[in-house]
Amino acid sequence: MMKKIIVCLVTMVVLALGVPQTSCPAERSKATFLLDGLEEVYLSQDAKELLKQNGFVITPGYENEIFDLYANCKENSQPIFVTTDAVLHTSHIFFDYLLRILEIEKLYPLTDELTDRMLTLSIEQYNEARNSEVKKAARLNIGFFAVAKKQFNPAYKVGYGLNDLVNKEIKNIESHKGLRFRELLTYVKNPSLGQNPYAYEDYSQYVPRGHYTRNEKFKKYFKTMMWYGRIDFKLKPGAKEPAITHGKKMTLQAILMTDAFLKDKETFKLWEKIYDPTVTLWARQTIYMLMIT
């Protein structure tokens, strides 16, 4: 059922004709307002009394949409006072609708496809790696993209000994209880928020809001994009050990992801199809991409 919108009916234009003439500000402050010309404005007796005393009155409306109020006023030849918030609200409604259509019809399937391709590329990197550190980093990247994939397909099982870690991350996202250790940072031993703040994520940010609460598809998209947008891989999270070593391992993960993007043209095109519309709608972000040859 469509929610009813409480609309404020302000009769300032009408009242401007009904203010009694006075000679000074002191007299005007004590004057009561005339109610001439209000025959077409439907007000209760209490509302009229408040109007007479204060020069304005706000009454609840029961229109389904804010523009219905203005249409009714025009139809009944009632003066209209258009406030800034009404214009901004209408702009917001148009923008939100545009965004919803873009996300659900275009960005959702593109993000799902991008996730599949990055999973495949990360698995290839894992299978081809000869260096043990590279192999470990590629395995954790498989887990990273598996978390996103399980948003689209909760039944997905990634393998590679990662299912438990991925499920713990999913549990953190679903419970959204604030700061929790990032389970996929397996190289951070005995983590603590005081010593390793870079290894923690604020999972309370994964609560869908706004139009992302409209259906399950929007909720999945929201949580996936929050995961991709918030989980970072720091170059140097601290000036001392073990933060320096942890930064090197995070950076290796980021290098492998970038390498996969740049070596697979179709994957990079997918990323551009997702990123470019957001640049149009919002401000461009500063992106540093390591060029690997």
N, C-alpha and C positions, 0 to 999 in steps of 0.2 A: 504494500500500500504506500502510495506516495505520501511523504511527510508533509504536514501542513506547515506553511511558512507564516510566521507572525509578521505582519506588515505594519509599519508605522504610518499612520495617516496624519500628516501635518498640514494645517490649514493656514499657513502664513500669508499666502497671497490674498485670501479672502479677508483676513483680519486687517490687512493693511488699509482696506477701505473702511473699516469699522472703528479705527482708533479715534477717539475724540480729540478735537483740536485743543491744545494747551499751549501756554506761552513760555513755559520754562521746564527744564528737566525735573525739578522737584514736583511740579504739578503732574507731569506725565507719569512719574513713578507711582503716584497715588491714584491715578485714573483707572476706572474700570473700562473694559473693552466692550464696544457695541456689537451686537449680534445680527446686524442687518445683512441681508443677502445670503443667509445660510439655509434657505428653504430646500436647496437641492443636496445639502450635506446631511447625511443620515447620522445623527448623534443622539445619544440618550440624554435625559435631562441632567444627569450628573456630569456628563461630558460637557454639556453646554455651560454649566456653572463653572467648571474648571477653565473652560475657554474664556469665559467672561472675566474671571479673576486673573488668569495668567497670560492671556494673549495667545496661547497655543494649547493643544491637547493631543495626546497620543493614545490611539485606541487600537486594540488587537484586530487584525484582519484574518480572514480565513481562505485567502486565495491560495491555489496550489503553487503558483509561480509568481515572482515579484512583478513581472510585466503585466500580469492579469489586473493588478490594482490600477496601473496607469491606463489600461484599456477601458476599464470600467469608468474611471474618472472622465475620460474623453467622451465616452458614450453618454454620460449623464451631464456633460457640459460643466464639470467641476474643475476649478483651477488646479493646476498641478505644480508642485514644487519638487523638482528633480534634484536629489542630493547626490554628492560625489560618490558615496558608497554604492548607490544603485548602479552607476555606470561601471565602477570598478568590479562590482559583483558580476555584472553581465559579462565583462571581459574575462573574468576568471572562469565563468561557466563555459564560455566558448573555448578557452584555452584547455580547460580540463577535459572537455568532450573531444577536442582534437587529439589530445595526448592519449586518452583512453582508446580511441580508434587506432591510432598509430601503434600503441603497445600491443593490443590484443590481436590485431590483424597482421602486423608486420614484425615488430621487435620480438614478440614471444617466440614464434617459430624460428626466427633467425638466431636467437640466443640459444635455443635448444640445439639447433644444428651446429652452431659454433662450439658448444660444449661437447658434442659428440666428436667433432673433428679434433679438438684439443685432447680429448681422452685418447683417441687413436694415435695421435702424434706423440703423446707422452709415453704411451705403451711402446711405440717403436723406439723412442729414445732409450727406454729402459732395456729393451731387448738388445739393442745395438751397443750399449755402453760397455767399454772395457775397463774404464777406471771405476773403482769401487765407490768413490765419493759421488761421481756423476750418476752412477746407478742408483744410489740412495736418494739423491735429489730428484731424479726422474720418477722414482717410486712414490715419493711424497707428492709430487705434482699430479700423479694419477689420482691420489687420494683427494687432492684439492678440487679437481674437476669432477670427481665422483660425488662430492658433496653437492655440487650444483646439479649434477644429473639426477640425484635422488629427489630433488625438488620437483623436477618434471616427471620422474618415474620412481615413486617410492619403493617399488619392488626391485629396483636395479641392484645387482650385487657386483662389486668391482673385482673381487679376488685379490691376488698378490699380498695376502695377509693384511689387508687394509680394512676389511669390513667392520671390525670392532671399532677402529679409530674413526671411520667415517660415520658410523652410527652414533658415536659419542658426540661428534660435531652436530649431527642432526638433532640430537636430544638437546644440546645447548641452544640451538636455533629455535626449537619448538617451545622450550621452557622459558626462554628469554629472561633469565634471572640476573642480568647484569654481568659484571666482569667475571670471566671464567678463562681457564687456561686453554689455549689453542691446542687441541689434542694431536694435531698433525705435526706439531713441532717436536718430534720425538727426540731430537738431539738436545733439547733443553731438559737437563736432569734436575730433579727435585726443585721444580719451579716455585717461585714465590712472587707475589705482586710487588713487594718492595725491591727485590733483587732483579727481577726480570719483567718489568712492566710491559716491554715490547712483545712478550709472549702471551699477552692476555687480550681478549676481545670483549667489548661491551655488547653482549647478546640481547640486551633490552632493546636495541635498535632494530631488531628484526620483527617487531610487532607491526603487521600491516595496518596502514592508516589511510584516511581519505578514500579515494575511489578504489584503492587496492583491497578494500574489504567487500567489494561488490560480489565477487564470486571466487571459487577456488583457483581458477586460472590466473586471476589477478594476484592472488596471494602467493602462488608459486613464483610468478614472475618477480614480484616485489622481493621475496626472500633470496631469490637467485641473484638479482642485481645488487642487493645489499651485500651479499657474500663477495661478489666480484669487485664491488666498489670499496669495501671496507678492509678486506684482508690484504695486508701489505707485506712486502719482503724488503726489510731495511738493509741498507748498505753497511751502516755502522751504528747499531742501536745503542752503543755505549763506548766509553773511552778505555775500558779495562776488560780483562778476561772475566768471565767467559763470553761477554757481550760481543767482543771482537770476532771470536770464532763463530758465534751464532750468526753474526752479520755476514760472514763469508758464506756460510751454508745457505742463508736466505738469498743472498745475491746469486749463488749458483742456481738455485731454483728459478729465479727471475730470468737469468741468462738462457736457461733451457726453454722457458716459455717464449721468450723473444726469438730465439733461434727457430723454434717451430713456426711462429707467425711469419717470419721473413722467408723461410724456405718453402712454405706452402702458400702459393699465391691465392688459392681459393679461400683458405682460412683467413688470410689478411683482408681479402675483399669482404668476407662476411663481417669481420670486425668493423671495417669502414662503413658498411651499411647500417650497423647499429650505432656507431659513434657519430657519424655525420649528421643525422637528424637531431641528435641531442645538442650538437654545436649550434644548429639553426635555432633551436628553441631556448637554449640556455647559453651561458658564456663558454667560450673555448677554454679547455683546461690545458695547462702546461704539461706536456708528456715528453719524457726523456726515454728514447728507445735506443738501446745499444745495437749498433749495426755490426752484424757478424758476417764474415766472409769465409 
